[in-house]
């Protein structure tokens, strides 16, 4: 007995029993069709990242004007490959984990992924760099991504790196979520982790459905309804229905209700917003309002601003999984052939390698999760999305002040504040780029809290040097004492973000 699920591509969909439960359904596809979708996912992601690269975080919490042209021409991708390969951190970060699966199999432990990530040669930022620092200090996942150990836990990092989990799990959002639980907690927690879980789920369902509205809503079932991340995505879907022809109106509604970053030390009280929730909203804008058109999808996710290369990369990749490599218009594939055989910076993996590796992993995942591979026919057991566990970072913490510290010292300094927590931005600088690691004791109210190592090297740096949450309410004094001072190394603390247990009362 055959049934047609709303939005399911009519390749072959067979209902095992007379039920409306999607988990009892099978989706049959040829190997060539599956390979084409996997290639489409990777290629369309690279195209989106390239398209949005020039505007990344140039438009913070604001739109990119319609009159501003965004370049696209033959040879453009190769220029970025050769002149600014760091643009593709979205891709080579994914490929770190793909390579671990290739080398150690689908059961590779989180520790293997964490070490491959931490000891890689590429530079990192935000939650990723904080996780790298934690791992090098012996703090392994999931603790390395937890908000008490990583003040960037809600940032976008895993969201831009989770594509691989969805690409290797076609039609299987729960299997992808299991992968995300293992790898996403290396660098994120709570809403930051949910960004990657949702992106991966979007990929999985895009393989088996060509209805974007269905995919967006169905994939959201993997996120707990109680979470703020779920509420933001739900609102985007609702506003799209309310304003179906005006993506900018939905953009304004999102900013008005959700455009505040309370976690990232770089974003609190500034226009910089790398929070996973807001950037996921811009992915949805591109998918929903793009209506299956690659150009519109790229343009909208880019012109929404903020992380304007990662967001069209994710949106484009999801659309690529849905439509396949062959359906990407020639305009957007111009120059792609020039780079498909080139290794991404910091890797020995090219796009063509990624196509092949993910195809192999997908076949294994399909068989592992109740599907089958027989000759040229692949049968996927479609999974009913189930919510992952509820997590919430920064609970009960409300930023109330960002204060300039401007402390530069080689021995000892202090500051005072009232509240329940703080983060301090800054770092170390060294003359002649010497390799040195400061050891700094941090005391609060006369009690030593930790001795932290602050390497001068960029790859090993602690990108947010100090923080503490869940302090008792009231006045506190924080003292920093350098235990191994050097005349060639200086510690500079730029500013402090102070948290209270309730929002500040704003009066006008």
DACOR-V429047 format. One line per field, one symbol per residue. phi: phi as a letter, one per 30 degrees, with the letter a starting at -180 (. if undefined). psi: psi as a letter, one per 30 degrees, with the letter a starting at -180 (. if undefined). burial: # if it has 9 or more other C-alpha atoms within 8 Angstrom, else .. A space follows every 50 residues. Layout:
BEGIN
phi->???
psi->???
burial->???
END
This chain:
BEGIN
phi->.cbcdeidddcabcddbdacdddccbbcbdeddddddddddddddddddd ddedcehdcchbdddddddcdaadjdddededcbddecdedddedededd dddcidcededdddddddcddddbbhdddddeeeddcjccddddcdddcb dcecddededcceeddddbeibddddddddddcdddbbahdddeeddded ddeedddcbccdddddddddddcdddddeedddddeddddddbdcbdddd edddddcbdbccceedcdibddbcddddddedddedddddhicddddddd ddddihddcdddddddddddddcjedcdeeedcdidedcdcdddeibcbc edddedddddddddddddcjdbbbicccccddcdecddddbbcidicbdb abcdchcbabbaaaabaclcaabbcklcbbdhhdcbbdcbcccbhicdca cccbdddddcdcdbdbaachddekdbccbcbddbdbdcbbcbcdabcccc dadddcbb
psi->kkljkkgkkiejjkkelilgjffglkkklleeeeeeeeeeeeefeeeeee efefgjgfjjhllkkefjkjkjlkfeeeeeeffiffeheeefeefeeeee eeeflfgkleeeeeeeeeglfllllbeeeeeeeeefggjlkffffkfffj fgfglfefefgfeeeeeghkgieeeeeeeeeeeffefllbeeeeeeeeee eeeefffgkgjeeeeeeeffffkkffleeeeeeeeeeeeeeeifgifeee eeeeeeeghkkfdkfffkglfkjgkeeeeeefeeeeeeffhgkeeeeeee feffabigeeefeeeeeeeeeefleffkkeefgkfeffffgkkkkglhkl eeeeeeeeeeeeeeeeefhfaljjbgkkkkjkkkkkkllkkklgkgkkkf kjkkehkjlfdklllllkafllkklaakkkkghljljkkkkkkkhfkkel jkkjkfkeegljfjeklklhlkkakkkkkkkkfikkffkkkkjelkkkkl gllkjkk.
burial->......##....###........########.################## ###.###.###.##..........#######...#.##.#########.# ##.....#.#.#######.......###########..#########.## ###########################.##.################### ############.####.######..#.#####.###.##..##..#..# #.###...#.#.###.##...####################..#.##### #########################..#....####.########...## #####.###.###.###...###...#########......##...#### .#..#.#.##.##....#############.....#.#######...... ..####..#######.##....#..########.#...############ #.......
END
